[in-house]
């Protein structure tokens, strides 16, 4: 299992923001699947759809909204 890790360089000072995000990835990911993981990480970090789309291109055809996954993430 591979991991994609983002760790904030400075303390969050109790702001409630995540200080570390870890995505566990399959070892045999395709490039498209890795790209989707990067997009999901950017979304988890709070980047807007507009800024993500500028870097990664059109998102709708790549990242499908999964209500069950959102429910797991948001509770």
N, C-alpha and C positions, 0 to 999 in steps of 0.2 A: 504494500500500500504506500503510495506517495502522498505527500502533504504540500499544500500551498498555504503559506503562513504569512499573515500581516501582523506586525507588532508595532504599536504606536511608540515612537521614540521618547515622548515625554509623558509624564503622569497625567491622567485625566482629571485629577483634582476633584473627584467625587461627582463629576458632571453626568454620570450615568452612561457615558459613551464607552463602547468596547475598547479595551486596551490591546486585545489580541483576538484575531479571527483565524481559525484553522479549518481548511477544507481538506478532507481526506479524499484522494482521487485514486481511481483504478490505475494500475501500472500500465495498462495497454490502451490508454486514452487516444482517440484520434485527435488530430489538430483542431477539428471543429468542436469536439467535446471539451478540449482544453480552453478554447476560446470562450465557450459558454461559461465555463467555470470562472474565468477571469471577469466576465461580464457580471456574474453573480456576486463575485467578491467586490467589484466596484459598486454595485447596488447596495450591498451590505454595509459598505463604508459611507453611504449616503450621497454618492455622486448622482446627479440628475440624469434622467433619460437623455436629455439633449446633449450633455457633455459626453456621455457614454457613446451615443450614436455618432458624434463627430469623430471619435477615435475608432470605433469598431464597425461603423456602417449601420445599415438598417437592422433593427433588432427584432421586429415582429415575426419575421420568417424564421428566426433562429431560436429565440427564447420564447417558449410557450408558457403562458401563465398556468400554473398548476395549483388549484385552490386547496388541495389536500396538503401540498408542500408548504404553502403560505400559512395554513392553519397550524402545522407543526412548528414552523418558525416563530409565529406570532402568538400562538397559544390560544 
